[in-house]
Amino acid sequence: MSKNNIIEVNQISKHYERKIALSSLSFVVEKGEMVALIGPSGAGKTTLLNTLAAIIEPDSGEILIDGLDLRKITNQKTRARKIGIIRQQFDLVGQLAVIHNVLAGRLSEWGFVKSFISLLFPQDKQTAISALERVGLPDKTYERTSKLSGGEQQRVALARLLVQRPEIILADEPVASLDPARAEDILETLTRLAREEGQTVIASLHSVEYAKRYFTRLIALKNGEILFDLPVEKVTDELLKELYQLKELDQNALV
């Protein structure tokens, strides 16, 4: 494995009863790459991300993270340093103040006692405040998270990742529940912060337009297989027609 490669996927497969979710997938991702997973619903995008996050285990094949077998990275602190996740549901506790949700990015490093104390007296408060400033929410630190808009809540999730500081960010449809203006705002912020931190991003997206605008490489999944894996500038309308099985390119797939 090259020292520039942070992820190496070797022939992974996953089955659910009679359905093939992933079929012998192999690819390599270099450190700092911005990769978008595209494809129709049910193509295997979420399954692949959950496999990369070690939430589910493939039936066969292996995944290497910085040359280490993902299955052997069992220490919670080590795994949190390697992989962070952001989803369309935000995974926030609405009843808690924003600062507590941001500091959840440190829970893997803290013991039970410090985590409990932080719920009463936030620990590493300045770290959380700095992260909120970077995502444009400096005035929301002590506001109840449930009172924020969807876009603001996703920014809180981004601030949590800044506190966690993983080498790899896995984003599963991070803007699916947002309107177009807020979606673009979140994607711009996510990719900008990742570049500033030198992080690698793999994101699943329904919108090909967003994928081409904010990412540099597209991996297209169809029926659990890789249809193409190309730099954005080499992805043609013909390839997208084949991916979405359209005689004419449906503009709904691009917005």
C-alpha positions in Angstrom: 0.0 0.0 0.0 1.4 3.4 -1.0 2.1 5.8 1.9 -0.1 8.3 0.2 -3.1 5.9 0.3 -5.3 6.2 3.4 -8.1 3.8 2.3 -7.7 0.5 0.3 -10.8 -1.5 -0.4 -10.0 -5.1 -1.6 -12.8 -7.2 -3.1 -15.4 -6.5 -0.4 -18.9 -8.0 -0.8 -22.0 -7.8 1.3 -25.3 -9.8 1.0 -28.7 -9.4 2.7 -30.7 -12.5 2.3 -31.1 -12.8 -1.5 -30.0 -9.2 -2.3 -26.4 -8.4 -3.2 -25.6 -5.0 -1.6 -22.0 -4.9 -2.6 -20.3 -7.1 -5.1 -16.5 -7.5 -5.1 -15.7 -3.7 -4.8 -12.1 -2.6 -5.0 -10.7 0.9 -5.0 -8.0 3.1 -3.3 -8.4 6.6 -1.9 -5.4 8.9 -1.3 -5.0 11.2 1.6 -6.8 14.5 1.1 -9.0 13.3 -1.7 -12.6 14.5 -2.1 -14.7 11.6 -3.3 -18.4 11.5 -4.0 -20.4 8.3 -4.3 -23.3 8.6 -6.8 -25.9 6.2 -8.2 -29.6 5.4 -8.0 -31.3 4.5 -4.7 -30.4 1.0 -3.6 -27.1 1.0 -5.4 -25.1 0.3 -2.2 -23.8 3.8 -1.3 -24.9 3.7 2.3 -23.9 0.1 2.8 -20.4 1.0 1.5 -20.1 3.9 3.9 -21.3 1.8 6.8 -18.7 -0.8 5.9 -16.0 1.8 5.8 -17.1 3.1 9.2 -17.0 -0.5 10.6 -20.7 -0.3 11.5 -21.2 -3.4 9.4 -18.7 -6.0 8.4 -18.3 -7.2 4.8 -19.0 -10.9 4.1 -15.7 -11.1 2.3 -12.7 -8.9 1.4 -10.8 -6.4 3.4 -10.5 -2.7 4.1 -7.2 -1.2 5.0 -7.0 2.2 6.8 -3.5 3.6 6.7 -2.3 0.1 6.0 -4.1 -1.4 9.0 -7.0 -3.9 8.7 -10.1 -2.0 9.8 -11.3 -5.0 11.7 -8.3 -4.8 14.0 -8.7 -1.1 14.8 -10.9 -1.9 17.9 -9.6 0.9 20.2 -12.4 3.5 20.3 -10.0 6.4 20.6 -7.9 5.2 17.7 -10.9 4.6 15.5 -12.3 8.1 16.3 -9.0 9.6 15.2 -9.2 7.8 11.9 -12.9 8.0 11.0 -15.7 10.5 11.6 -19.3 10.3 10.3 -21.9 12.9 9.4 -25.4 11.9 8.3 -28.5 13.6 7.0 -30.2 13.0 10.4 -27.4 15.0 12.0 -27.1 12.6 15.0 -27.5 15.3 17.6 -29.3 15.4 21.0 -31.9 18.1 20.5 -32.5 18.7 24.2 -28.8 19.5 24.9 -27.2 22.9 24.3 -25.1 23.2 21.1 -21.8 23.2 23.0 -22.5 19.7 24.4 -23.2 18.3 21.0 -20.0 19.8 19.7 -18.0 18.4 22.6 -19.4 15.0 21.8 -16.5 14.9 19.3 -14.2 14.4 22.3 -16.1 11.6 24.1 -13.9 8.9 22.7 -10.9 10.6 24.4 -12.6 11.3 27.7 -13.4 8.8 30.4 -16.9 8.4 31.9 -16.2 10.9 34.7 -15.0 13.7 32.5 -17.8 13.1 30.1 -20.4 13.3 32.9 -18.8 16.4 34.4 -18.8 18.1 30.9 -22.6 17.8 30.8 -22.7 20.1 33.9 -19.6 22.2 33.3 -18.4 22.0 29.6 -14.8 20.9 29.3 -12.5 22.2 26.6 -15.1 25.0 26.1 -12.8 27.2 24.0 -12.2 24.3 21.6 -15.9 24.1 21.0 -16.4 27.8 20.7 -13.5 28.0 18.1 -15.1 25.2 16.1 -18.5 27.0 16.2 -16.8 30.2 15.0 -15.3 28.3 12.0 -18.8 27.0 10.9 -20.4 30.4 11.4 -22.4 29.7 14.6 -20.5 31.8 17.2 -23.8 33.1 18.8 -25.4 29.6 19.2 -23.1 28.1 21.8 -25.6 27.8 24.6 -28.8 27.6 22.6 -30.9 24.4 22.7 -29.9 22.4 19.6 -33.6 21.5 18.8 -34.3 25.2 18.2 -31.9 25.5 15.4 -32.8 25.2 11.7 -31.8 22.1 9.7 -28.8 23.9 8.2 -27.7 25.2 11.5 -27.9 21.7 13.0 -25.8 20.3 10.3 -23.2 23.0 11.0 -23.2 21.9 14.6 -22.4 18.4 13.3 -19.6 19.9 11.3 -18.2 21.6 14.4 -18.3 18.3 16.2 -16.1 16.8 13.5 -13.7 19.7 13.9 -13.4 18.9 17.6 -13.0 15.2 16.8 -10.4 15.8 14.0 -10.7 12.5 12.2 -8.4 11.8 9.3 -11.4 10.5 7.2 -14.9 12.0 7.0 -17.7 9.7 5.8 -20.8 11.7 4.9 -24.0 9.8 4.1 -26.4 12.1 2.2 -25.4 15.0 4.4 -27.6 17.5 2.7 -30.6 15.3 1.7 -32.9 17.0 4.2 -31.9 20.6 3.3 -33.2 23.0 0.7 -30.8 23.8 -2.2 -29.4 27.0 -0.8 -28.5 25.4 2.6 -27.3 22.3 0.9 -24.7 24.1 -1.1 -23.7 26.1 1.9 -23.1 22.9 3.9 -21.2 21.2 1.1 -19.0 24.3 0.6 -18.3 24.5 4.3 -17.6 20.7 4.6 -15.2 20.5 1.7 -13.4 23.8 2.7 -12.9 22.8 6.3 -11.7 19.3 5.2 -9.1 20.9 2.8 -7.9 23.2 5.6 -7.5 20.2 8.0 -6.0 17.9 5.3 -8.8 15.4 5.7 -10.1 12.9 3.3 -13.9 13.0 2.5 -16.1 10.3 1.0 -19.7 11.5 0.6 -22.8 9.8 -0.9 -25.0 12.2 -2.8 -28.2 12.0 -4.8 -27.3 15.2 -6.7 -24.8 14.7 -9.5 -24.6 18.5 -9.9 -23.4 18.9 -6.2 -21.0 16.0 -6.6 -19.4 17.5 -9.7 -19.2 21.0 -8.1 -17.7 20.2 -4.7 -15.8 16.9 -5.2 -12.9 16.0 -7.5 -13.6 12.3 -8.0 -16.8 10.3 -8.6 -17.4 6.7 -7.8 -20.6 5.5 -9.4 -22.4 2.5 -7.9 -25.1 0.5 -9.6 -26.5 -2.8 -8.3 -23.7 -3.0 -5.8 -20.9 -2.7 -8.4 -18.7 0.1 -9.5 -19.9 1.3 -12.9 -17.1 3.9 -13.2 -14.5 5.6 -11.0 -13.3 8.8 -12.6 -12.1 12.4 -12.0 -15.0 14.7 -12.3 -13.9 16.2 -15.6 -14.0 12.8 -17.3 -17.6 12.0 -16.3 -19.7 12.3 -19.4 -23.5 12.6 -19.9 -23.3 9.2 -21.6 -21.9 7.6 -18.5 -24.6 9.3 -16.3 -27.3 8.1 -18.7 -26.1 4.5 -18.3 -25.9 4.9 -14.5 -29.4 6.1 -14.1 -30.8 4.1 -17.1 -32.3 7.1 -18.9 -32.7 7.5 -22.6 -32.3 11.3 -22.1 -30.4 12.7 -19.1 -33.1 13.5 -16.6 -32.5 16.9 -15.1 -34.0 15.7 -11.8 -30.9 13.6 -11.3 -28.7 16.6 -11.6 -30.3 18.9 -9.0 
